[in-house]
Amino acid sequence: MDRYFENIPEIRYEGKDSKNPFAFRYYDKDRIVLGKPMREHLPFAMAWWHNLCAAGTDMFGRDTADKSFGEVPGSMAHAKAKVDAGFAFMKKLGVEYFCFHDVDLVPEAEDIKETNRRLDEISDYIVEKIRETGIRCLWGTANLFSNPRYMNGAGSTNSAEVYCFAAAQIKKALDLTVKFGGRGYVFWGGREGYETLLNTDMKFEQDNIARLMKMAVEYGRSIGFTGDFYIEPKPKEPMKHQYDFDAATAIGFLRRYGLDRDFKLNIEANHATLAGHSFQHELRVSAMNGMLGSIDANQGDDLLGWDTDEFPFNVYESTLCMYEVLKAGGLTGGFNFDAKNRRPSNTPEDMVYGYILGMDTFALGLLNAAKLIEEGELDAFVRNRYASFRETDLGRRILSGGETLASLSAEAERLGKPTPPESGRAEYLEGLLNRAMFS
């Protein structure tokens, strides 16, 4: 299926002054940054669903892009054509990983036994491609949201039979993830939530979601899966109230049910902003709780209140993202481009342009973040801002746990009034960020 991209050359690094649209300007995979090649800091992955399946349909219009790859959509021949096209695409760009849902790979049949037979057939074909190319699976997941049976969720469903089908899909998706050598397995709770409490037993539903996740961990470990399980927080769309609203909510859920030993978080930039947070906020919350695992690299549109899944181009965001990732020591997962071309961008060339844009945006963010860390001024400022706790007798006593409300009250009376805190200097620090980005 190389013919689908036959007019597109292999994408190489040419430097920031290149005018070649089919070249990287910042992503230089072998460049050493903070002691590691850029490719190790940025393990990029192709999202099977957006890149090979999404053809521009929205709620107001049908497909604008041809993703048939020369075969009849809905057939196994089409499924194999997508494999050929996907691996050819990744080779052109030097993308070393892919992510998938089960029903991205094959058309879902009416009978789950037939769906699984199709998955066995296509997964054998994918394994051949993995062996030929060295391209690997970053993570897998099951689509537990598209089929009408999941109208009330999968783990949160009110139907025991639907719950059974969700378990069956997770089992098969885990089998495939292990077969592909995947580094992780994701739960994207796209319909795990509720519309109204008038018909909802919230505790029952959350207990059942946790029960399903525990079964997944037990089964995954039994078949040799050694990677991380992930929750991908999402605040809304499609459900009004989603149980995995943001990083803090997801972490609280995992700890409540004793799942935190096996699970980390897969943070998506667009979901962070829909939750009313910044991307870096969600990364920091995950990292400080030891649960930063993987990233869905995209961005949303501030003028639209839904999940637009745009290719990232905001270098401020990617810089602050990479600062958090570097400070956390990196990811156990990688950077999956859960991003799709805009509806009018409907050619094979546009698919490539999207990935060049995203990969360059994060490469530039990495270089800027490394500069911030190497210069050290930001870290020094933050350390000094809390110096009264670390460098005074009173502060050290508080941190050691040797004080009480009564003793601190007596200290306040002795002081009479506190020394005002020093300036936070937000504008000065934003200037440091600009300097790192543009000097």
C-alpha positions in Angstrom: 0.0 0.0 0.0 3.0 2.3 -0.4 1.2 3.6 -3.5 -1.1 5.6 -1.2 1.8 7.7 -0.1 4.0 7.1 -3.3 4.3 10.9 -4.0 5.5 11.6 -0.4 9.2 11.2 0.3 10.7 9.9 3.6 10.5 12.7 6.1 13.9 13.8 7.3 15.3 16.5 9.6 16.5 19.6 7.6 16.7 22.3 10.2 14.6 25.3 11.1 15.4 27.2 7.9 14.1 24.5 5.6 11.3 25.5 3.3 10.6 21.9 2.3 7.0 21.0 3.5 8.0 17.4 3.7 10.8 17.9 6.3 11.2 18.2 10.0 12.5 21.6 11.2 13.0 20.7 14.9 12.5 17.0 15.3 16.1 15.6 14.9 15.7 12.1 16.3 19.3 11.5 17.1 20.0 14.9 18.7 21.1 14.5 22.3 19.0 16.5 24.8 19.8 16.3 28.5 21.8 13.1 27.9 19.3 11.2 25.7 18.4 11.2 22.0 15.3 13.1 21.1 13.6 10.0 19.9 13.9 8.5 23.4 12.4 11.6 25.0 9.6 11.6 22.4 8.3 8.1 21.6 5.7 9.1 19.1 2.7 6.9 18.2 0.1 6.9 15.4 -3.5 6.7 16.5 -5.1 4.0 14.3 -8.6 5.3 14.7 -8.0 8.9 13.6 -5.3 8.4 11.0 -6.6 5.3 9.3 -10.3 5.3 10.1 -11.6 8.9 10.5 -12.7 10.3 7.2 -14.1 13.6 8.1 -17.6 12.7 9.2 -19.2 15.0 11.7 -22.7 15.4 13.1 -23.6 17.6 10.2 -21.9 15.9 7.2 -20.5 12.7 5.8 -16.9 11.8 4.8 -14.7 14.2 3.0 -11.5 12.0 2.9 -11.0 8.7 1.1 -9.8 6.2 3.7 -10.7 3.2 1.6 -7.0 2.6 0.7 -8.2 0.9 -2.5 -10.6 -1.6 -0.9 -14.3 -1.8 0.0 -14.7 -0.3 3.6 -16.1 -2.9 6.0 -14.3 -5.8 4.5 -11.3 -7.8 5.7 -9.5 -6.7 2.6 -10.0 -3.1 3.7 -8.7 -4.0 7.2 -5.5 -5.4 5.7 -5.2 -2.3 3.4 -5.3 -0.1 6.5 -2.5 -2.2 8.0 -0.4 -1.7 4.9 -1.1 2.0 4.7 -0.5 2.5 8.4 2.9 0.9 8.4 3.9 2.6 5.2 2.8 5.9 6.8 4.8 5.3 10.0 7.9 4.3 8.0 7.7 7.5 6.0 7.7 9.6 9.2 9.9 7.6 11.4 7.0 7.0 13.9 8.0 4.0 16.0 4.7 3.1 17.7 1.0 2.8 17.1 -2.1 2.7 19.4 -5.4 0.9 18.6 -8.9 0.1 19.6 -10.1 -3.4 18.8 -12.7 -2.4 16.3 -10.3 0.0 14.6 -8.6 -3.1 13.3 -11.5 -4.9 11.8 -15.2 -4.3 11.2 -17.3 -5.5 14.1 -19.5 -8.5 13.3 -23.0 -9.2 14.7 -21.5 -12.2 16.6 -18.6 -11.6 19.0 -17.0 -15.0 18.0 -16.8 -13.8 14.4 -15.3 -10.4 15.5 -12.7 -12.3 17.5 -11.9 -14.5 14.5 -11.4 -11.4 12.4 -9.1 -10.0 15.1 -7.1 -13.1 15.1 -6.6 -12.9 11.3 -5.7 -9.3 11.2 -3.4 -9.5 14.3 -1.4 -12.2 12.6 -0.9 -9.9 9.7 0.1 -7.0 12.0 2.6 -9.2 13.8 4.3 -9.8 10.4 4.5 -6.0 9.8 6.0 -5.5 13.3 8.7 -8.1 12.6 9.5 -6.5 9.2 9.6 -2.9 10.4 10.5 -2.9 14.1 7.5 -0.6 14.6 5.8 -1.5 17.9 2.6 -1.1 19.8 2.5 1.7 22.5 -0.8 0.7 23.9 -4.1 -1.0 23.1 -7.7 -0.5 24.2 -11.2 -1.7 23.6 -13.9 0.5 22.0 -16.6 0.3 24.8 -18.5 3.4 23.6 -19.5 3.2 19.9 -21.8 0.2 19.8 -25.4 1.0 20.9 -25.2 -1.6 23.7 -22.9 0.8 25.5 -25.5 3.6 25.6 -25.3 3.5 29.4 -21.6 2.8 29.6 -19.7 -0.4 29.8 -18.5 -0.8 33.4 -21.2 1.5 34.5 -24.0 -0.2 32.5 -27.2 -1.2 34.1 -27.2 -4.5 32.1 -25.3 -7.6 33.3 -25.3 -8.9 29.7 -23.7 -5.7 28.4 -21.2 -5.9 31.2 -20.3 -9.4 30.1 -19.7 -8.2 26.5 -17.4 -5.3 27.8 -15.4 -7.9 29.7 -15.1 -10.0 26.6 -13.8 -7.1 24.5 -11.3 -6.1 27.2 -10.0 -9.7 27.3 -9.5 -9.8 23.6 -7.9 -6.3 23.5 -5.5 -7.4 26.2 -4.7 -10.5 24.2 -3.9 -8.4 21.2 -1.8 -5.9 23.2 0.3 -8.7 24.5 0.6 -10.3 21.1 1.8 -6.9 19.7 4.3 -6.4 22.6 2.3 -3.3 23.8 3.8 -1.2 26.6 0.4 -0.2 28.1 -3.4 -0.7 28.1 -5.8 2.2 28.3 -9.3 2.5 29.8 -11.0 5.5 28.1 -14.3 5.8 30.0 -16.1 7.5 27.1 -19.5 6.6 28.4 -18.7 5.8 32.1 -20.9 8.4 33.7 -24.5 9.5 33.9 -27.0 12.0 32.6 -29.3 12.3 35.6 -29.1 11.1 39.2 -32.9 10.4 39.1 -32.1 7.0 37.4 -28.6 6.4 38.7 -27.0 4.5 41.6 -23.6 6.2 41.4 -21.8 4.1 44.0 -23.1 0.8 42.4 -21.8 2.0 39.0 -18.4 3.0 40.3 -18.0 -0.3 42.2 -18.8 -2.1 39.0 -16.2 -0.1 37.0 -13.6 -0.9 39.6 -14.6 -4.6 39.6 -14.1 -4.7 35.8 -10.7 -3.0 36.0 -9.5 -5.5 38.7 -10.5 -8.4 36.5 -8.5 -6.8 33.6 -5.4 -6.5 35.8 -5.8 -10.1 37.0 -6.2 -11.4 33.5 -3.5 -9.2 32.0 -0.9 -10.3 34.5 -1.9 -13.9 34.0 -1.0 -13.7 30.3 2.3 -12.0 30.8 1.3 -8.3 30.4 3.9 -6.4 32.4 3.1 -2.9 31.3 1.0 -0.2 33.0 -2.7 0.1 32.8 -3.9 3.6 32.2 -7.0 5.7 32.9 -7.5 8.5 30.4 -9.4 11.3 32.2 -12.2 13.0 30.3 -14.6 15.6 31.7 -17.6 15.6 29.3 -18.9 14.6 25.9 -20.6 12.3 25.5 -21.9 11.9 29.1 -22.9 15.0 31.1 -21.2 13.7 34.3 -18.2 11.4 33.7 -16.6 9.5 36.5 -13.1 10.1 35.2 -13.5 13.9 35.1 -9.9 14.9 35.6 -6.6 13.6 36.9 -7.4 14.3 40.6 -10.7 12.5 40.3 -9.2 9.5 38.5 -6.4 9.3 41.1 -8.9 9.4 43.9 -10.9 6.6 42.2 -7.8 4.4 41.7 -6.7 4.8 45.3 -10.2 4.2 46.7 -10.3 0.8 45.0 -6.7 -0.2 45.5 -5.9 0.0 41.7 -3.1 2.5 42.1 -0.4 -0.2 42.1 -1.2 -1.1 38.5 -2.7 2.0 37.0 -1.2 5.3 35.9 -2.8 8.1 33.8 -2.9 8.8 30.1 -3.3 12.6 30.0 -4.9 14.2 26.9 -4.3 17.9 26.3 -7.8 18.5 24.9 -9.4 16.7 27.8 -7.5 18.8 30.3 -8.8 22.1 28.9 -12.3 20.8 28.7 -12.1 20.1 32.4 -11.2 23.7 33.0 -7.5 23.0 33.7 -4.3 23.6 31.7 -2.5 20.7 30.1 0.5 21.2 32.4 -1.8 21.2 35.5 -3.0 17.7 34.7 0.5 16.6 34.1 1.7 18.0 37.4 -1.1 16.5 39.4 -0.3 13.1 37.8 3.4 13.4 38.3 3.3 14.5 41.9 1.1 11.5 42.7 3.6 9.1 40.9 0.9 8.4 38.2 2.1 10.2 35.0 2.2 7.4 32.5 1.4 8.5 28.9 0.2 11.4 26.8 -2.4 11.9 24.1 -0.7 14.7 22.1 -3.3 17.0 20.7 -5.0 20.3 21.4 -8.5 21.8 21.5 -10.0 25.0 20.3 -10.8 27.6 23.0 -13.8 28.8 21.0 -15.4 25.4 20.9 -16.7 23.4 23.8 -16.0 19.9 22.6 -13.2 17.5 21.9 -11.8 18.8 18.6 -8.6 16.6 18.7 -6.5 19.1 16.6 -2.9 18.5 15.8 -0.8 20.4 18.3 0.9 23.6 17.2 0.8 25.7 20.4 4.5 25.8 21.3 3.9 27.4 24.7 1.7 24.4 25.6 4.3 21.9 24.3 7.1 23.7 26.2 5.2 23.6 29.5 4.2 20.0 28.8 7.8 18.9 28.2 9.0 20.8 31.3 6.6 18.7 33.4 7.6 15.5 31.6 11.3 16.1 32.0 11.0 17.1 35.7 9.0 13.9 36.2 11.8 11.8 34.7 10.0 10.9 31.5 7.0 8.7 30.6 6.4 4.9 30.9 4.3 5.3 27.8 4.7 7.8 25.0 3.1 10.6 22.9 0.1 9.3 21.0 -1.2 11.7 18.3 -4.9 11.4 19.2 -5.4 14.0 16.6 -7.2 14.2 13.3 -7.0 16.5 10.3 -9.5 19.2 9.9 -12.5 18.2 7.8 -11.4 20.1 4.7 -7.8 18.8 5.0 -8.6 15.5 3.2 -5.6 14.3 1.2 -2.8 11.9 2.0 -0.4 14.9 2.1 -2.5 16.5 4.8 -2.2 13.4 6.9 1.6 13.7 6.7 1.5 17.5 7.3 -0.4 16.9 10.5 2.2 14.6 11.9 5.1 16.8 10.9 3.4 19.7 12.6 2.8 17.7 15.8 6.2 16.1 15.9 8.0 19.4 15.3 5.8 21.2 17.9 6.8 18.7 20.7 10.4 18.6 19.6 10.6 22.4 19.9 8.8 22.2 23.2 11.5 19.6 24.4 14.3 21.9 23.4 12.7 24.9 25.1 12.0 22.9 28.3 15.5 21.5 28.4 16.8 25.1 28.1 14.7 26.2 31.1 16.0 23.3 33.2 19.6 23.8 32.2 19.5 27.5 33.0 17.9 26.7 36.4 16.4 30.1 37.1 12.9 28.9 37.2 13.7 26.0 39.6 15.8 28.4 41.8 13.0 30.9 42.0 10.5 28.2 43.1 12.9 26.8 45.7 13.6 30.3 47.1 9.8 31.1 47.2 9.4 28.5 50.0 12.7 29.3 51.8 10.9 30.4 55.0 9.9 26.8 55.5 13.2 25.2 54.7 15.8 27.8 55.9 14.3 29.2 59.2 14.0 27.5 62.6 10.2 28.1 62.6 9.8 26.6 59.1 11.9 23.5 59.9 9.9 22.9 63.1 6.6 23.0 61.1 7.9 20.6 58.5 9.2 18.2 61.1 5.8 17.8 62.6 6.9 19.1 66.0 4.4 22.0 66.2 0.8 22.2 67.2 -2.0 24.7 66.7 -1.4 25.9 70.3 2.4 26.3 69.8 1.9 28.1 66.4 -0.7 30.3 68.0 1.7 31.3 70.7 4.4 32.0 68.0 2.0 34.2 66.1 1.3 36.3 69.3 5.1 36.6 69.8 5.6 37.8 66.2 2.8 40.4 66.5 2.3 40.4 62.7 3.9 38.3 59.9 6.5 39.6 57.4 4.6 40.0 54.1 5.4 37.2 51.5 7.8 38.2 48.8 6.4 38.9 45.3 5.4 36.0 43.2 6.9 37.7 40.1 4.6 35.9 37.6 5.4 38.4 34.9 9.1 38.0 35.4 8.8 34.3 35.2 6.7 34.5 32.0 9.6 36.6 30.6 12.0 33.8 31.4 9.7 31.4 29.5 9.7 33.8 26.5 13.5 34.1 26.7 13.9 30.3 26.6 11.6 30.1 23.7 12.8 32.9 21.5 16.4 33.8 22.3 
